[in-house]
Amino acid sequence: MYRRDLNLLIALQVLLQENSVSKAAIRLNLSQSAMSRVLARLRQLLDDPLFIRQGAQLIPTERAISLGAALEQPLQNMGQLLTQQGFDPARCTTHFTLATTDYAMQTVLPFALPRIYREAPHIALEFVPLQHDNLLAQLTSEGCDMAICRPTAASAPLIHETLGLVGVSCLVSHHHPLANSELSIDDYLAYPHAMIAISDGVKQLLDNALEAYPPKKQILRAYHLESALAIVDTLPLIITVPADLAYLVAERHQLVIKPLPFEFKPFQYSLAWHPRSEHAAPQQWLRQVIQQECGHLMDSRIRTMGLG
């Protein structure tokens, strides 16, 4: 079948609709002689006269009528398949899988969800832990549609779109000895320390910034703040967190935000996807919403906190 010219089947359908070689030629943008040659090829291919001339009109044979009925739905389906359809998020039922860091899941994505589900109430979202060393596989063979992360290594052929900058801050309890004092580098290194929602790549950035100093007294590293809150009244803990997270939880948990007592530049966070998803309308829509909502949010937070 693959050796056959499938355009001939379209021509047969048009001939059946027009019952005229000249009219069919006009619709297919062919000369009348070229259309006659198409009809001759059809007759040879199908071993049937297909049409009997009766005056100026062509009368289809029983075989032609049968073929026309059988071809109508497949050709219509093929036409719809090959025609770019307008995407309507309100009718979308796609299941999206996003690989995310704990930082993004706690501080950025929740603020985009209301708009996402307002525009597309029938979609399903699944969030899976991002694996920095396995990101390419996650976005290809493991079925993730996109990822939100800080790029940590060369990741060709993945496409990255910057969402915004992320800073790092410290939190202490309101009864901490330093709650009302400026946090010095000596204090930072001396007090017991917790690191929350800091990925391996960002931890390395912090370690690099502190390489000239003695090691800090880190007693806890966790993905979520709750573990640090459980001991914040027991120990004079300094908690290092993404600045956005500090911004969100400080008042709720009676914590005091302190700037890092050493130079540390905010780092870029990005939305990443594989080129296989570049032109898929549902993914284009979701990427646009995330870029707009999360990008605006991150930009406004950086400016509010004076980190940008």
C-alpha positions as CSV (number, residue, x, y, z in Angstrom):
1,M,0.0,0.0,0.0
2,Y,2.8,2.4,0.8
3,R,3.9,2.3,-2.9
4,R,0.5,3.6,-4.0
5,D,-0.2,7.3,-4.5
6,L,-2.7,8.1,-1.9
7,N,-3.5,11.4,-3.6
8,L,-5.4,9.2,-6.1
9,L,-7.9,8.3,-3.4
10,I,-8.6,12.0,-2.7
11,A,-9.0,12.5,-6.4
12,L,-11.6,9.7,-6.5
13,Q,-13.5,11.3,-3.7
14,V,-13.6,14.6,-5.5
15,L,-14.7,12.9,-8.8
16,L,-17.5,11.2,-6.9
17,Q,-18.6,14.6,-5.5
18,E,-18.4,16.5,-8.8
19,N,-19.3,13.7,-11.4
20,S,-17.2,15.8,-13.8
21,V,-13.6,15.7,-14.8
22,S,-13.4,19.4,-15.5
23,K,-15.0,20.4,-12.2
24,A,-12.8,18.0,-10.3
25,A,-9.7,19.4,-12.1
26,I,-10.7,22.9,-10.9
27,R,-11.0,21.8,-7.3
28,L,-7.7,20.0,-7.3
29,N,-5.9,22.8,-9.2
30,L,-5.1,20.5,-12.1
31,S,-5.5,20.9,-15.8
32,Q,-8.3,18.9,-17.4
33,S,-5.8,16.6,-19.2
34,A,-4.0,16.0,-16.0
35,M,-7.3,15.1,-14.3
36,S,-8.0,12.7,-17.1
37,R,-4.7,11.0,-16.6
38,V,-5.5,10.7,-12.8
39,L,-8.8,9.0,-13.7
40,A,-6.9,6.6,-16.0
41,R,-4.5,5.7,-13.2
42,L,-7.4,5.1,-10.9
43,R,-9.1,2.8,-13.3
44,Q,-5.8,0.8,-13.8
45,L,-5.2,0.7,-10.0
46,L,-8.7,-0.5,-9.1
47,D,-9.3,-2.5,-12.2
48,D,-12.7,-0.9,-12.7
49,P,-14.0,1.8,-15.1
50,L,-15.3,3.7,-12.0
51,F,-17.3,6.2,-14.1
52,I,-19.5,5.8,-17.2
53,R,-20.0,8.9,-19.3
54,Q,-23.6,9.9,-19.9
55,G,-23.7,13.1,-21.9
56,A,-21.7,15.7,-20.0
57,Q,-21.9,13.8,-16.7
58,L,-20.0,10.9,-15.2
59,I,-22.1,8.1,-13.6
60,P,-20.2,6.2,-10.9
61,T,-20.0,2.5,-11.0
62,E,-21.1,0.3,-8.1
63,R,-17.4,-0.2,-7.3
64,A,-16.8,3.6,-7.2
65,I,-19.8,4.2,-5.0
66,S,-18.6,1.5,-2.6
67,L,-15.1,2.9,-2.5
68,G,-16.4,6.4,-1.9
69,A,-18.4,5.3,1.1
70,A,-15.5,3.4,2.5
71,L,-13.1,6.4,2.0
72,E,-15.2,9.2,3.4
73,Q,-14.5,8.8,7.1
74,P,-10.8,7.8,6.8
75,L,-10.0,10.8,4.6
76,Q,-12.0,13.1,6.9
77,N,-10.0,11.8,9.8
78,M,-6.8,12.2,8.0
79,G,-7.7,15.8,7.1
80,Q,-8.4,16.6,10.7
81,L,-5.2,15.0,11.8
82,L,-3.1,17.1,9.4
83,T,-4.9,20.3,10.1
84,Q,-3.7,22.5,12.9
85,Q,-6.5,22.7,15.4
86,G,-7.0,25.6,17.8
87,F,-6.1,24.7,21.4
88,D,-8.8,25.4,24.0
89,P,-7.4,24.8,27.6
90,A,-11.0,24.7,28.9
91,R,-11.5,21.4,26.9
92,C,-8.1,20.0,27.6
93,T,-7.9,16.7,29.5
94,T,-4.2,16.1,29.3
95,H,-2.3,14.5,32.2
96,F,0.9,16.5,32.7
97,T,3.9,15.3,34.7
98,L,6.4,17.9,36.0
99,A,9.7,17.2,37.6
100,T,10.2,19.8,40.4
101,T,12.5,20.6,43.3
102,D,11.2,20.9,46.8
103,Y,11.8,24.6,46.6
104,A,9.6,25.0,43.5
105,M,6.9,22.8,45.0
106,Q,6.8,24.8,48.2
107,T,7.2,28.4,47.1
108,V,6.5,28.9,43.4
109,L,4.1,26.4,41.8
110,P,1.3,26.7,44.4
111,F,0.8,30.3,43.3
112,A,0.4,29.2,39.6
113,L,-2.1,26.5,40.3
114,P,-5.3,28.7,40.7
115,R,-4.8,30.1,37.2
116,I,-3.9,26.7,35.7
117,Y,-7.1,25.1,37.0
118,R,-9.2,28.1,36.3
119,E,-8.2,28.0,32.6
120,A,-8.1,24.2,32.3
121,P,-10.3,22.5,34.9
122,H,-10.2,19.1,33.3
123,I,-6.4,18.5,33.3
124,A,-4.4,16.5,35.8
125,L,-1.0,17.5,37.2
126,E,1.5,15.1,38.7
127,F,4.6,16.3,40.4
128,V,7.6,14.0,40.7
129,P,11.0,14.7,42.4
130,L,13.5,16.2,40.1
131,Q,16.7,14.2,39.6
132,H,19.5,16.6,38.6
133,D,21.8,13.8,37.3
134,N,18.9,12.1,35.4
135,L,17.1,15.1,34.1
136,L,17.5,14.2,30.4
137,A,16.0,10.8,31.0
138,Q,13.2,12.2,33.0
139,L,12.2,14.5,30.1
140,T,12.4,11.7,27.5
141,S,12.1,8.1,28.4
142,E,10.6,8.6,31.9
143,G,7.6,10.7,30.6
144,C,8.0,14.1,32.3
145,D,6.7,17.0,30.2
146,M,8.8,19.7,31.8
147,A,11.0,20.4,34.8
148,I,11.5,23.4,37.1
149,C,15.0,23.6,38.5
150,R,18.4,25.4,38.6
151,P,20.4,24.1,35.7
152,T,23.5,22.4,37.2
153,A,25.2,21.0,34.1
154,A,25.2,20.9,30.3
155,S,21.9,19.4,29.3
156,A,21.7,19.5,25.5
157,P,19.3,19.0,23.8
158,L,17.0,20.3,26.5
159,I,15.5,23.8,26.1
160,H,15.6,26.2,29.1
161,E,13.6,29.3,29.7
162,T,14.6,31.4,32.7
163,L,11.8,32.0,35.3
164,G,13.7,34.3,37.6
165,L,16.3,34.7,40.3
166,V,16.3,32.8,43.7
167,G,18.1,34.2,46.7
168,V,19.1,32.6,50.0
169,S,18.3,33.9,53.5
170,C,18.5,32.8,57.1
171,L,15.7,32.3,59.7
172,V,16.0,32.3,63.4
173,S,13.2,32.1,66.1
174,H,12.0,35.3,67.7
175,H,13.7,34.2,71.0
176,H,17.0,33.3,69.4
177,P,20.0,35.2,71.0
178,L,20.5,36.9,67.6
179,A,16.9,37.7,66.9
180,N,17.5,41.4,67.4
181,S,21.1,41.6,66.3
182,E,22.9,41.6,63.1
183,L,24.0,38.2,62.0
184,S,27.8,38.1,61.6
185,I,29.8,35.4,59.8
186,D,31.2,34.2,63.2
187,D,27.7,33.8,64.5
188,Y,26.7,31.9,61.3
189,L,29.5,29.5,61.7
190,A,29.2,29.1,65.5
191,Y,25.5,28.4,66.0
192,P,23.8,25.1,65.2
193,H,22.6,25.1,61.6
194,A,19.9,23.7,59.5
195,M,19.6,23.7,55.7
196,I,16.1,23.4,54.2
197,A,15.0,22.9,50.6
198,I,18.5,23.5,49.3
199,S,19.4,21.3,46.4
200,D,22.8,19.7,45.9
201,G,23.7,22.3,43.3
202,V,22.8,25.3,45.5
203,K,24.6,23.7,48.5
204,Q,27.7,23.6,46.4
205,L,27.3,27.3,45.7
206,L,27.0,28.0,49.4
207,D,30.0,25.8,50.2
208,N,32.0,27.7,47.6
209,A,31.1,31.0,49.1
210,L,32.3,29.8,52.5
211,E,35.4,27.9,51.4
212,A,37.7,30.5,53.1
213,Y,36.0,29.9,56.5
214,P,35.9,27.1,59.0
215,P,33.1,24.6,58.5
216,K,29.7,25.5,60.0
217,K,28.0,23.5,62.6
218,Q,25.3,21.9,60.5
219,I,23.1,19.5,62.5
220,L,20.1,19.2,60.1
221,R,19.5,19.1,56.4
222,A,15.9,18.4,55.2
223,Y,13.5,19.0,52.3
224,H,10.8,20.7,54.4
225,L,10.8,23.3,57.1
226,E,8.7,21.2,59.6
227,S,11.8,19.2,60.8
228,A,13.6,22.4,61.7
229,L,10.5,23.9,63.4
230,A,10.4,20.9,65.6
231,I,13.7,21.8,67.3
232,V,13.8,25.6,66.9
233,D,12.6,26.0,70.5
234,T,15.1,23.5,71.7
235,L,18.3,24.8,70.0
236,P,19.4,28.3,69.0
237,L,19.1,27.2,65.4
238,I,20.0,29.2,62.3
239,I,18.0,28.0,59.3
240,T,19.3,28.6,55.8
241,V,16.5,28.5,53.2
242,P,15.6,29.9,49.8
243,A,14.7,33.5,50.4
244,D,11.2,33.0,48.9
245,L,10.5,30.3,51.6
246,A,11.7,32.6,54.3
247,Y,9.5,35.4,52.9
248,L,6.5,33.1,53.1
249,V,6.9,31.4,56.5
250,A,8.5,33.9,58.7
251,E,5.4,35.7,60.1
252,R,3.3,32.5,60.2
253,H,5.9,30.7,62.4
254,Q,7.2,33.7,64.3
255,L,10.6,33.6,62.7
256,V,13.0,36.4,62.0
257,I,14.6,36.8,58.5
258,K,18.3,37.5,58.5
259,P,20.4,38.2,55.4
260,L,23.4,35.9,54.7
261,P,26.5,37.4,56.4
262,F,28.6,36.7,53.3
263,E,28.4,37.5,49.7
264,F,26.1,35.2,47.7
265,K,24.6,36.1,44.4
266,P,21.0,35.0,43.6
267,F,20.9,32.1,41.1
268,Q,18.7,31.5,38.1
269,Y,15.8,29.1,38.1
270,S,14.5,27.7,34.9
271,L,11.7,25.8,33.2
272,A,13.2,23.0,31.0
273,W,11.7,20.7,28.4
274,H,12.7,18.4,25.6
275,P,12.4,19.6,22.0
276,R,9.9,16.8,21.4
277,S,7.4,18.9,23.4
278,E,8.3,22.2,21.8
279,H,5.3,22.4,19.4
280,A,2.7,20.5,21.4
281,A,-0.2,22.9,22.0
282,P,-1.0,21.7,25.6
283,Q,2.6,21.9,26.7
284,Q,3.0,25.3,25.0
285,W,0.0,26.6,27.0
286,L,1.2,25.2,30.3
287,R,4.7,26.5,29.8
288,Q,3.3,29.9,29.1
289,V,1.2,30.0,32.2
290,I,4.1,28.8,34.4
291,Q,6.5,31.3,32.8
292,Q,4.1,34.2,33.3
293,E,2.8,33.4,36.8
294,C,6.0,32.0,38.4
295,G,8.3,34.5,36.6
296,H,6.3,37.5,37.7
297,L,6.1,36.1,41.3
298,M,9.8,35.4,41.5
299,D,10.8,38.8,40.1
300,S,8.5,40.7,42.5
301,R,9.9,38.8,45.5
302,I,13.5,39.4,44.6
303,R,12.8,43.1,44.3
304,T,10.7,43.2,47.5
305,M,13.5,41.4,49.5
306,G,16.2,43.7,47.9
307,L,18.2,40.8,46.5
308,G,18.0,41.6,42.9
